[in-house]
């Protein structure tokens, strides 16, 4: 029996992070905003990858 996992998606802050990163692609910017990336991009992506039914696991995404 498959269980349903609710994935809330990406917030406007995630989109803004990538827009800002495009304009300010530097190590300093990355380090200053790494916590935002973890919270707004990485965690929702991990939830999305864990959400397909078990028959499709492990689901992997590549850049």
C-alpha positions as CSV (number, residue, x, y, z in Angstrom):
1,X,0.0,0.0,0.0
2,X,1.5,3.3,-1.1
3,X,1.5,6.3,1.2
4,X,0.9,9.8,0.0
5,X,3.6,12.4,0.8
6,X,2.6,16.0,0.5
7,X,5.2,18.1,-1.3
8,X,4.7,21.9,-0.8
9,X,6.9,23.0,-3.7
10,X,9.3,25.8,-4.0
11,X,8.7,29.2,-2.4
12,X,9.1,32.5,-4.1
13,X,12.3,32.9,-2.0
14,X,13.8,29.9,-3.9
15,X,13.2,31.6,-7.2
16,X,14.6,34.9,-5.9
17,X,17.7,33.1,-4.6
18,X,18.4,31.8,-8.2
19,X,17.8,35.2,-9.7
20,X,20.2,36.8,-7.2
21,X,22.7,34.1,-7.7
22,X,22.7,34.7,-11.4
23,X,23.5,38.4,-10.8
24,X,26.0,37.8,-8.0
25,X,27.6,34.5,-8.8
26,X,30.4,34.6,-6.2
27,X,31.7,32.5,-3.3
28,X,30.8,35.3,-0.9
29,X,27.2,35.4,-2.1
30,X,26.9,31.6,-1.9
31,X,28.3,31.5,1.6
32,X,26.1,34.4,2.8
33,X,23.0,32.6,1.4
34,X,23.8,28.9,1.9
35,X,21.2,28.6,4.7
36,X,18.5,30.0,2.4
37,X,19.5,27.5,-0.3
38,X,19.3,24.6,2.2
39,X,15.9,25.6,3.5
40,X,14.2,26.9,0.4
41,X,15.8,24.7,-2.4
42,X,17.5,21.6,-1.1
43,X,14.9,20.5,1.5
44,X,11.9,20.9,-0.9
45,X,13.8,19.0,-3.6
46,X,14.6,16.2,-1.2
47,X,10.9,16.0,-0.3
48,X,10.0,15.9,-4.0
49,X,12.5,13.1,-4.7
50,X,11.1,11.1,-1.8
51,X,7.5,11.6,-2.8
52,X,7.1,9.1,-5.7
53,X,5.6,5.7,-4.7
54,X,8.1,3.0,-3.5
55,X,8.0,1.2,-6.8
56,X,9.8,4.2,-8.4
57,X,12.4,4.5,-5.6
58,X,15.1,5.3,-5.3
59,X,14.3,8.3,-7.5
60,X,17.4,10.3,-8.6
61,X,17.8,13.7,-10.2
62,X,20.9,14.8,-12.0
63,X,21.9,18.4,-12.8
